[in-house]
Amino acid sequence: MRIAFLTDMPPKDRNIYSGGNRRIFDALERHVGEVSVVPQDWGAAEPVRQAILSTSTATNMRLRWRARYALRGVVGRNVTRYLEETSPDVVFGAYALHSFSGVQVPGQVVSAFTSDAVQTVFRCSEIGAAHERTLPFGRALDGWVERQERKVLRQLDLGLWPSEWLRTAVDDRYGLAPGVGKCVEWGAGIEAPDWTGPKALDPNGPVRLLVLGRDWFAKGGPLAFDTLNALRAQGVDANLTVVGCVPPDMHINEHVTVRAHLDKAVPAELALFEDALRQAHFMVMPSHESYGFAFCEASAWGMPSLCLRVGGVPVRDGENGYALPRGSGAEDFASLIREHLAAPERYTALSRSSRTIYETRLNWDAWGKRVKILLDEAVAMKRRDPRRRSA
């Protein structure tokens, strides 16, 4: 199978989209077929793209996709021409829904897309409500953006979403045809660590908590810190390790260890990263996000995750952790941890099942194998009748 990979940034760059673009690209190559990258230049509008790329990361992220929708007539023609000239079996988009805007996908080519978010769904959800809007004219464009999204989504043959939450939200909001949307969970942002058996929790020993992410507040760091303090106030020898960001001084004490911005390409820093996941008993991440690679990574290490039931977090109660109801506080998280301290065999079973969830679902090989089946079916259907949507 020949796949044209459509996105808005270099797919081999591990630092973009938290490395997800690279993982998706590699999984397609490994399990589905030959993958080529659709040229990312904007043709006659390339100076606009270069100007946007020269801005700050925050400005770039907010302007790039809006400008791409606005210039869809110019840029879309280039992509259409590429697809007509190369005749792939599939054009596969990742993250950048706007990259499909203005593109006329040839009738014999299957169009597929995967992302952990669609802008309007994100904005209108409880996740979006937790994030401040900073672009002055953003609200004025909301209706226009949603119309562009609807045009693209309704032309897809397959929408491959990593959570049922997002699949349902997209289907309901944009009116996708039955069968277009599929839930195929994503994997971790790390290679599979060696498995030496489940973790153990000593009722009389320390309890090590972990927060993993680049934004302390978005990851629910303050609530994790309060959970630490609640446990210690109840006589539990708890400590907290923070990897990827630096909490403000008010959220640091002698029981908090900070490992900020570790570069996993540097062996010494990778060792610190792996040691943090190896030692921790619980990842406490009451974050507001549409998915979360960190939860997959915790499962890879047999570490249960404690989070909020928000968005599409890949945490299933009693299998690889617990997702508490919205509004749960530090005492709720601390109580759950104390329950496992009182029944260490229950914790060991949860650690074992967390790893099983990773091995069976939350890894990129599982994703690639499932996507291959879906794309094979879609390509076969398209060849029988190019006018029909593959689903």
C-alpha positions as CSV (number, residue, x, y, z in Angstrom):
1,M,0.0,0.0,0.0
2,R,1.3,3.5,-0.9
3,I,0.5,6.2,1.6
4,A,0.9,10.0,1.1
5,F,1.4,11.5,4.6
6,L,-0.2,14.9,4.9
7,T,0.7,17.2,7.8
8,D,1.9,20.7,8.3
9,M,5.3,20.1,10.0
10,P,8.2,17.7,9.4
11,P,6.9,14.3,10.6
12,K,10.4,13.1,11.6
13,D,10.8,15.9,14.2
14,R,10.4,14.4,17.6
15,N,9.8,17.7,19.3
16,I,6.7,18.6,17.3
17,Y,3.2,17.5,18.5
18,S,5.0,15.9,21.5
19,G,6.5,13.4,19.1
20,G,3.2,12.0,18.0
21,N,3.7,12.9,14.3
22,R,6.9,10.8,14.3
23,R,5.2,7.9,16.1
24,I,2.3,7.8,13.6
25,F,4.6,8.1,10.6
26,D,6.8,5.3,11.9
27,A,3.9,3.0,12.7
28,L,2.5,3.4,9.2
29,E,5.8,2.5,7.7
30,R,6.3,-0.4,10.0
31,H,2.8,-2.0,9.6
32,V,0.9,-0.5,6.7
33,G,3.1,0.3,3.7
34,E,5.3,2.7,1.8
35,V,5.0,6.2,3.1
36,S,5.9,9.4,1.3
37,V,5.5,13.0,2.7
38,V,3.3,15.4,0.8
39,P,5.3,18.6,0.2
40,Q,4.6,21.1,2.9
41,D,5.2,24.3,1.1
42,W,2.3,26.6,0.3
43,G,3.2,27.3,-3.3
44,A,2.5,31.0,-4.2
45,A,1.7,31.6,-0.5
46,E,4.9,30.2,0.8
47,P,6.2,33.6,2.0
48,V,3.2,33.8,4.3
49,R,4.1,30.4,5.8
50,Q,7.7,31.4,6.3
51,A,6.7,34.6,8.0
52,I,4.4,32.7,10.4
53,L,7.1,30.1,11.1
54,S,9.5,33.0,12.1
55,T,7.2,34.1,14.9
56,S,7.2,32.8,18.5
57,T,6.0,29.3,19.1
58,A,2.7,30.5,20.7
59,T,1.9,32.8,17.8
60,N,3.0,30.3,15.2
61,M,0.6,27.7,16.7
62,R,-2.3,30.0,16.6
63,L,-1.8,31.6,13.2
64,R,-0.6,28.7,11.1
65,W,-3.7,26.7,10.9
66,R,-6.0,29.7,10.5
67,A,-3.9,31.1,7.7
68,R,-3.9,27.7,6.0
69,Y,-7.7,27.6,6.0
70,A,-7.8,31.2,4.6
71,L,-5.4,30.2,1.8
72,R,-7.0,26.9,1.1
73,G,-7.7,27.7,-2.6
74,V,-4.0,28.4,-3.2
75,V,-2.4,25.7,-1.1
76,G,-5.0,23.0,-1.7
77,R,-4.3,23.1,-5.4
78,N,-0.7,22.1,-4.8
79,V,-1.7,19.1,-2.7
80,T,-4.4,18.0,-5.2
81,R,-1.8,18.1,-8.0
82,Y,0.6,16.0,-6.0
83,L,-2.0,13.4,-5.3
84,E,-3.0,13.3,-9.0
85,E,0.6,12.9,-10.1
86,T,1.6,10.2,-7.5
87,S,-1.7,8.3,-7.3
88,P,-1.3,6.9,-3.7
89,D,-3.7,4.4,-2.3
90,V,-4.2,6.6,0.8
91,V,-3.7,10.2,1.8
92,F,-3.2,10.0,5.5
93,G,-3.4,13.2,7.6
94,A,-2.1,13.6,11.1
95,Y,-2.8,16.4,13.6
96,A,-3.3,19.1,10.9
97,L,-6.9,18.9,9.8
98,H,-6.4,22.2,8.0
99,S,-3.9,20.5,5.6
100,F,-6.9,18.9,3.9
101,S,-8.7,22.2,3.3
102,G,-9.1,23.0,-0.3
103,V,-7.8,19.6,-1.4
104,Q,-9.7,17.6,-4.0
105,V,-8.8,14.1,-3.2
106,P,-8.9,11.9,-6.4
107,G,-11.8,9.5,-6.4
108,Q,-9.7,6.4,-6.2
109,V,-7.7,7.6,-3.2
110,V,-8.8,6.9,0.4
111,S,-8.6,9.9,2.7
112,A,-7.9,9.2,6.4
113,F,-7.1,11.4,9.3
114,T,-6.0,11.1,12.9
115,S,-5.6,13.6,15.8
116,D,-6.3,13.8,19.5
117,A,-8.2,17.1,19.0
118,V,-10.3,19.1,16.6
119,Q,-10.2,22.8,17.3
120,T,-13.9,23.5,17.7
121,V,-14.5,20.4,19.8
122,F,-11.6,21.3,22.0
123,R,-12.7,24.9,22.3
124,C,-16.3,24.0,23.3
125,S,-15.4,21.3,25.7
126,E,-14.5,21.3,29.4
127,I,-10.9,21.0,28.3
128,G,-11.0,24.2,26.3
129,A,-12.7,26.0,29.1
130,A,-9.6,25.3,31.3
131,H,-7.3,27.1,28.8
132,E,-7.2,30.8,28.4
133,R,-7.7,32.3,24.9
134,T,-5.0,34.7,23.9
135,L,-5.6,35.5,20.2
136,P,-7.5,38.9,20.1
137,F,-9.5,38.1,17.0
138,G,-9.9,34.3,17.6
139,R,-13.5,34.5,18.8
140,A,-14.6,36.4,15.7
141,L,-13.4,33.5,13.5
142,D,-14.9,30.7,15.5
143,G,-17.9,30.1,13.3
144,W,-15.9,30.3,10.1
145,V,-13.3,27.8,11.5
146,E,-16.1,25.4,12.3
147,R,-17.5,25.6,8.8
148,Q,-14.0,24.8,7.4
149,E,-13.6,21.9,9.7
150,R,-17.0,20.5,8.7
151,K,-16.2,20.7,5.0
152,V,-13.0,18.7,5.5
153,L,-14.4,16.1,8.0
154,R,-17.4,15.3,5.8
155,Q,-15.2,14.4,2.9
156,L,-13.1,11.9,4.9
157,D,-13.3,8.2,4.4
158,L,-11.9,7.4,7.8
159,G,-11.5,9.5,11.0
160,L,-9.3,7.6,13.4
161,W,-9.6,9.1,16.9
162,P,-7.6,7.9,19.9
163,S,-10.7,8.0,22.3
164,E,-14.4,7.3,22.2
165,W,-14.9,10.7,23.7
166,L,-13.5,12.4,20.7
167,R,-15.1,10.0,18.2
168,T,-18.5,10.7,19.6
169,A,-17.9,14.4,19.9
170,V,-16.8,14.7,16.2
171,D,-19.6,12.5,14.9
172,D,-22.3,14.5,16.9
173,R,-21.0,18.0,16.1
174,Y,-20.2,17.6,12.4
175,G,-22.7,14.9,11.4
176,L,-20.3,12.4,10.0
177,A,-21.7,9.4,8.1
178,P,-22.0,6.2,10.2
179,G,-18.8,4.2,10.2
180,V,-16.4,7.0,9.2
181,G,-15.3,7.6,12.8
182,K,-13.3,4.9,14.5
183,C,-11.6,4.7,17.9
184,V,-8.0,3.5,17.7
185,E,-6.1,4.3,20.8
186,W,-2.6,5.8,20.4
187,G,0.5,4.6,22.1
188,A,3.2,5.9,24.4
189,G,5.9,8.4,23.5
190,I,8.7,6.1,24.6
191,E,10.0,2.7,23.6
192,A,8.7,-0.3,25.6
193,P,10.7,-0.6,28.8
194,D,11.8,-4.1,29.9
195,W,9.2,-5.6,32.2
196,T,10.5,-7.2,35.4
197,G,7.2,-7.7,37.1
198,P,4.6,-5.5,38.8
199,K,5.4,-2.7,41.2
200,A,5.0,-3.3,44.9
201,L,3.6,-0.9,47.5
202,D,4.8,-1.2,51.1
203,P,2.2,-0.1,53.7
204,N,5.0,1.1,55.9
205,G,7.3,2.5,53.2
206,P,7.3,5.7,51.1
207,V,4.7,6.5,48.4
208,R,6.2,8.1,45.4
209,L,4.0,10.3,43.2
210,L,4.8,11.6,39.8
211,V,3.7,14.5,37.5
212,L,4.9,14.3,33.9
213,G,4.5,17.1,31.5
214,R,5.6,20.5,30.2
215,D,2.9,22.7,31.9
216,W,2.5,22.4,35.6
217,F,-0.9,24.0,35.8
218,A,-2.4,22.3,32.7
219,K,-1.3,18.9,34.0
220,G,-3.1,19.5,37.3
221,G,0.1,20.0,39.3
222,P,-1.4,22.1,42.0
223,L,-3.9,19.4,42.9
224,A,-1.1,16.8,42.8
225,F,0.9,19.0,45.2
226,D,-2.2,19.3,47.5
227,T,-2.6,15.5,47.4
228,L,1.0,15.1,48.5
229,N,0.4,17.4,51.5
230,A,-2.9,15.7,52.3
231,L,-1.1,12.3,52.5
232,R,1.7,13.6,54.6
233,A,-0.8,15.2,57.0
234,Q,-2.3,11.8,57.4
235,G,1.0,10.2,58.3
236,V,1.9,8.8,54.9
237,D,5.6,9.2,53.9
238,A,4.7,10.6,50.5
239,N,7.0,12.5,48.0
240,L,6.5,13.9,44.6
241,T,8.7,14.0,41.5
242,V,8.0,16.5,38.8
243,V,9.4,15.8,35.3
244,G,9.2,18.2,32.4
245,C,8.4,21.5,34.1
246,V,9.2,23.7,37.1
247,P,6.4,24.3,39.6
248,P,6.2,27.8,41.1
249,D,7.9,28.2,44.5
250,M,4.5,27.9,46.3
251,H,4.2,24.3,45.0
252,I,7.7,23.2,46.1
253,N,8.8,21.9,49.5
254,E,11.4,19.5,50.8
255,H,9.2,16.5,49.6
256,V,9.2,17.6,46.0
257,T,12.0,16.7,43.5
258,V,12.1,18.6,40.2
259,R,13.6,17.1,37.0
260,A,12.7,19.8,34.5
261,H,12.9,19.5,30.7
262,L,14.8,16.2,30.4
263,D,16.0,15.5,26.9
264,K,15.5,11.8,26.2
265,A,18.0,12.0,23.4
266,V,20.8,12.5,26.0
267,P,21.6,9.2,27.7
268,A,22.2,10.7,31.1
269,E,18.9,12.6,31.0
270,L,17.1,9.6,29.6
271,A,18.3,7.6,32.6
272,L,16.9,10.2,35.0
273,F,13.6,10.1,33.1
274,E,13.4,6.3,33.2
275,D,14.4,6.2,36.9
276,A,11.6,8.5,37.8
277,L,9.0,6.3,36.1
278,R,10.6,3.1,37.5
279,Q,10.5,4.4,41.1
280,A,7.1,6.1,41.1
281,H,4.0,4.3,42.5
282,F,1.3,6.5,41.1
283,M,1.2,9.1,38.4
284,V,-1.1,11.8,39.8
285,M,-2.2,13.9,36.8
286,P,-5.6,15.6,37.2
287,S,-5.1,17.4,33.9
288,H,-7.5,18.8,31.3
289,E,-6.4,17.3,28.0
290,S,-8.0,15.4,25.1
291,Y,-5.7,12.4,25.4
292,G,-2.3,12.3,27.1
293,F,0.8,10.3,26.0
294,A,2.0,10.4,29.7
295,F,-0.8,8.0,30.7
296,C,0.4,5.5,28.1
297,E,3.9,5.9,29.4
298,A,2.9,5.3,32.9
299,S,1.1,2.1,31.9
300,A,4.3,1.0,30.0
301,W,6.1,1.0,33.4
302,G,3.2,-0.7,35.2
303,M,2.4,2.5,37.0
304,P,-1.3,3.2,37.7
305,S,-2.5,6.7,36.8
306,L,-4.9,8.8,38.9
307,C,-6.6,11.5,36.9
308,L,-9.9,13.2,36.3
309,R,-12.6,11.8,34.0
310,V,-12.1,14.7,31.5
311,G,-11.8,14.4,27.7
312,G,-10.3,11.2,26.3
313,V,-7.7,10.3,28.8
314,P,-6.7,6.6,28.2
315,V,-7.3,5.5,31.8
316,R,-9.9,2.8,32.7
317,D,-11.0,2.4,36.2
318,G,-9.4,-0.7,37.9
319,E,-7.3,-1.5,34.8
320,N,-4.5,1.1,34.5
321,G,-5.6,3.5,37.3
322,Y,-8.7,5.5,38.1
323,A,-10.3,8.6,36.6
324,L,-12.1,10.5,39.3
325,P,-15.2,12.6,38.7
326,R,-14.8,16.3,37.9
327,G,-14.6,18.3,41.0
328,S,-12.6,15.7,43.0
329,G,-10.1,17.2,45.3
330,A,-6.9,16.3,47.0
331,E,-8.6,14.3,49.8
332,D,-10.3,12.1,47.1
333,F,-7.0,11.3,45.5
334,A,-5.3,10.8,48.8
335,S,-8.1,8.5,50.0
336,L,-7.7,6.3,46.9
337,I,-4.0,6.0,47.5
338,R,-4.5,5.1,51.1
339,E,-7.0,2.3,50.0
340,H,-4.1,0.7,48.1
341,L,-1.7,1.2,50.9
342,A,-4.1,-0.8,53.1
343,A,-4.4,-3.5,50.4
344,P,-1.0,-3.8,48.7
345,E,-2.0,-6.9,46.8
346,R,-4.7,-4.8,45.1
347,Y,-2.0,-2.3,44.1
348,T,0.2,-5.1,42.7
349,A,-2.7,-6.4,40.6
350,L,-3.3,-2.9,39.3
351,S,0.3,-2.5,38.4
352,R,0.2,-5.8,36.5
353,S,-2.9,-4.9,34.6
354,S,-1.6,-1.4,33.8
355,R,1.3,-3.1,31.9
356,T,-1.1,-5.5,30.2
357,I,-3.2,-2.5,29.0
358,Y,0.0,-1.0,27.5
359,E,1.0,-4.3,25.8
360,T,-2.4,-4.9,24.3
361,R,-3.7,-1.4,23.5
362,L,-1.6,1.6,24.4
363,N,1.3,1.0,22.1
364,W,2.0,2.0,18.5
365,D,2.4,-1.5,17.1
366,A,-1.2,-2.2,18.2
367,W,-2.3,1.1,16.6
368,G,-0.5,0.3,13.3
369,K,-1.9,-3.2,13.1
370,R,-5.5,-2.0,13.6
371,V,-5.1,0.9,11.2
372,K,-3.7,-1.5,8.5
373,I,-6.9,-3.6,8.8
374,L,-9.1,-0.5,8.5
375,L,-7.1,0.9,5.6
376,D,-7.1,-2.4,3.7
377,E,-10.9,-2.5,4.0
378,A,-11.2,1.1,2.9
379,V,-8.9,0.7,-0.1
380,A,-10.8,-2.5,-1.2
381,M,-14.1,-0.7,-1.0
382,K,-12.8,2.4,-2.8
383,R,-11.5,0.2,-5.7
384,R,-15.0,-1.4,-6.0
385,D,-16.7,2.0,-6.2
386,P,-14.5,5.1,-6.2
387,R,-17.6,7.3,-5.7
388,R,-18.5,5.7,-2.3
389,R,-17.1,6.9,1.0
390,S,-15.0,4.0,2.3
391,A,-16.8,3.6,5.6
